[in-house]
Amino acid sequence: RKYKREMNLRKKCHNELVRLKGNIRVFCRVRPVGQGEQDEGKNVVAFDANDDAVLQLYNKGKAMTFELDKVFPPEATQEEVFQEVRSLITSCIDGYNVCIFAYGQTGSGKTYTMEGVEDNPGINQRALRLLFSEVSEKAPDWDFNITVSMVEIYNEMLRNLLGDNPNEKLDIKMCPDGSGQLYVPGLTEVTVQSVEDINKVFDLGHMNRATACTNLNEHSSRSHALLIITVAGFNASTGHRTIGKLNLVDLAGSERIGKSGAEGSRLREAQCINKSLSALGDVIHALRSKQGHIPFRNSRLTYLLQDSLSGDSKTLMMVQVSPLESNASESVCSLKFAQRVRTVELGTPTSRK
Ligand code: ADP
């Protein structure tokens, strides 16, 4: 028991160190077994009642232990998950740039976590509601303008989901003012002030996403969906201005489709997904280990998010996992990815041993 207590203490210190040192956190959410899935093999995920940062997964008769910053079991509610990310979200009111990614194989619950379902919204809608209420408390000293853009990245192309012509080609450019900031000329930004505004915007984004494809489910599992929220504040009495960006990203499915003999357009899609997901992992890893060169330009996704991944911005990776035995090997891949982006190099402690 003493050993266990010692280990818990060490882990707490380690977590605190990581929290203080890096701005990247990695959470894991395990989705419940769905109705009709009971036949697809047994549940292979186990939790530690004393430690909400540890997850065990049984794959091919072997137990593997993964340590993250927090693990949400299947019974965790949308509200409980949101409570753990709300301080990240409100930090964009103070001018921080924030990225929250949902990562995992198709069907692991990424869209459930980010978008949610009709009567139980996910992080996207809850974030905007929270921002509305937080900025209203800062009035009348501060005046805030909240705008949203919705972007899809498919086959390394950007689509402007709130635009009149979503298929018009968009490019990422460097601001001509020499500030080093990036922008996307022509990207539509819509001001939102109420829940009705949010619903209208989400409906338009969904409609535009759906019009480009014959099978929305397949298409959305092979493209990244970004909700980009900009919070700009102005204090008339002091003249202070703040600007923070919140990027909420439902990533393409991480399953290894490229290895199953895909051809033609499927192969191209797979290559683009692999490229952008590994580029994202590389960028986060390089940032975390404080490498000199950060390879932002290796994918559209990382290039577009460059401003929000560097400097003192904050990043959260929500790794989604299915509890089913039939998905175990993909779950192992996702959790290994999680561990990789979580690793600190350069002599700092990497994990509890
Ligand atoms: P992905 O976006 O990763 O492909 P989805 O979010 O579409 O996966 O989830 C697959 C299915 O599982 C959906 O029917 C979704 O509603 C359900 N689901 C996922 N996570 C949860 C959860 N935490 N609670 C209840 N149902 C969930």
Residues whose N, C-alpha, C, O or C-beta is under 5 A from the ligand:
A	BS01	ADP	R31 P32 P74 A76 Q105 T106 G107 S108 G109 K110 T111 Y112
